[in-house]
């Protein structure tokens, strides 16, 4: 996660990395190179396409690298609950069905949030927490799902929120691109990219739209 964080935060030319759209995968003690896209080992990662590279690496590590194990789990799962009975639900609806609607403690989340190019007193940050307080529990669960990939609240509180490679606090990063953009999420890092919206009304509207319309955050964004 630290490596991906550095890649995300710095210009790729400053890191001196020679990356392609491929990654090393270890299976049963044997390491091999796996393409993330067609002929990926010959496609260079640039500043313009690095976010797509990060998304694909995260996806590969969380699902592709353990595809065989996932398929074995699903085979057993469908023996217990036939696929046709749960196919009407998407992954987020299924999680809420199994786990129930969580209670999101906003003050605990706020106390365990990190900021980048914002601080706790930034106007947009204040508006964000105001908007979150105005959401009902269902909307708060959807927001948590949008940003972290799950609606589950850590049993010991948000100080124990987990990321891709271990403990990773909730983060709000300033997005200096157009304020016509929707907020974006990087679920590997529990990170929300929040544009510097000009008004509270616009921030709340865009945030609600992103949470409602975007099913996978990093879409991971």
N, C-alpha and C positions, 0 to 999 in steps of 0.2 A: 504494500500500500504506500510505503514511503517513496519507493521508486516511482510509482505512478503519480504520486502527488507532486514530486519534483518535475516530472515531465509535463504535467498539466500547468504548473505555475510558472515555468521558465520557458524562454524561447529555445526551441530545440537546438539551434545553432550554438547556443551558449553552453550546452551540456556536453558537446563533443561526442554525441552518440551516433552510431551508424546503424540505424534500425531499418528493418523491412517488415512488411505485413506477414510475419511468421513468428512462431514462438517455439521454445523448446518444451517438449512434453516427455515426462518420465513415466514409463509403464513397465511394471515388473522389473525394475532395475535397469531398464534400457532407455536411453535418452534419444529422442528423434526430433526432427524439425517438422512442425505442422504448419501449413499455410493457413492464414486467417481469411484470405480471399483467394480467388483463382490466381495461380502463379505468384502468390503473395511474397515469396522469398526474393522475388526480383522487383518488387514494388517498394520504392523508398518512402519512409515516413518523413513528412515535411511538417512545417508549422501549420499549414492549411488543412492537412488531413490527420493530424495527430489525435484529435478527439475521437475520430472513428477508430483509429488504432487502439486507443485506450479502451473504448467500448468493446471491441472485438476480443482483446486480451482478457478483459474481465469476464466476458461471456464464455470464452474458451475455458478459463480456469474454473469457473463455477459450474459449468454444465458439460461442455465438450470433452474435457479431460477425464470426466467420470461418466461418460455416456453409457458404457457397458454396465456400470453399477446402477445407474438410474433406470436403465431398461429392465434390469433384473428386479429392482424394487417395484416398478410399475406392473410387471408381470404378476407378482405376488399380490399387489394392491388390487388389481382388477379381478383377481380370483375371489377377493372378499367383497368388493363393491364393483359390480359390472360397469364397464366404461360408459355405456349408454345412459346410466342413471346419473352420472356426474358431468356428462359432456355439456349439459345445459349451462354450467357455471364456468366463468373464466377463473383464472388462478386467484385473483383478488377476492372474488365472491366466495370461492371455496374456502379460502383461509378464514374469512369472517364467519362462514358457516360452521367451521370446525372450532375456531378459537373464541368466537363471540365478539361482541363490540367492546373494544378496550376503553378504559377511562384514561384520557390523556391529561396529565397534570402539567398545565402550561407553565406554572412557576418553576417546577422542577426541570422541565425542558429548557426554559430560559436560563436557568442557573448553570446549565451544562452545555451552553452553546458557544462556539468559537466564531469569530468574525474575521473576514479578510477584505480589506479596503472599505470596510464599514467599521463602526464600533457600536457599543450598546446604546449610545445616545444619538446615533444617526437617525434622521427623520424617517427614512424608509424602514429602518429596523423597528422603530417605535410603531409605525403603521402596520408592519407585519404582525407584531404581537397583538395589536388592537384587532386586526382582522381575525387572527386565530381565536381570540376570546369571543368574537362574534359568531364563530362557527359552532354548530351543534356537534355532539359527540361523533356522529356518523361522518361529518365533514372533516373533523379532526383526525379520525381514523384513516380516511382517504388521503389526507395530506401526509400523514406519517408513512403510509404505504407508498405514496408517490416519491417521497424523498429517500426513504431508507429501504424500500423494497418489501417491507412487511408492516402490518398494522399492529404487531405485537409490541407491548411495552415491556422493557426489561423488568424482571421481578424486583431487582434492587434499585430501580430508578434509572433515569437517563444518564447518570454518570457511568453506567455499565453498558451503554449502547455499543453494539458490535458492528464492525465494518467487515470488509472482505478478508482482512488478515488479522483480526483481533479487535481490541477496544478502539473505537473511533467515535469521538463526540460529534454531535449534530453541528453543522457548519452553515453559515450564511455568507456567501461571497457576492461582492458587487459585480454586476455585469454591466460594463461600460458601453455596450453596444446599444442599439436602438431601443428606446422605451416602448416601441410598438411590439417588441418580442414578448412572448410569454416567459414566465419563470421556467427554468430548466433544472433538472435534478440529476445528480451523479450518485446512483444508489450504492456503488461500491464504497463511496467515501461519506455517505450520509450528508451529502452536500446539496444545498439549494443555491442556484445562481439567480440572484434577484436584481433585475434592472432598477435603475434609479428613477422610478416613476415620479411624475410631477405632483400627483395628488393621491390622497388616501383612497378615494373612490376608484381611481384607475388601478391602483395596486391590488385592492381587494377583488375587483372584477377580473383582472388578469390572473391572479392567484387561483381564484375559484374556477376559472375556465381551464387553467392548466391542470388542476387536480381532477376536474371532472372529465376532461377530454383525453388526457394523456394517460395511457394505461400502464406505462412502464418507466416513468421518470427518465433515466438516462437514455431511455427510449432508444433510453438512458440519457439522452440529450448530448 
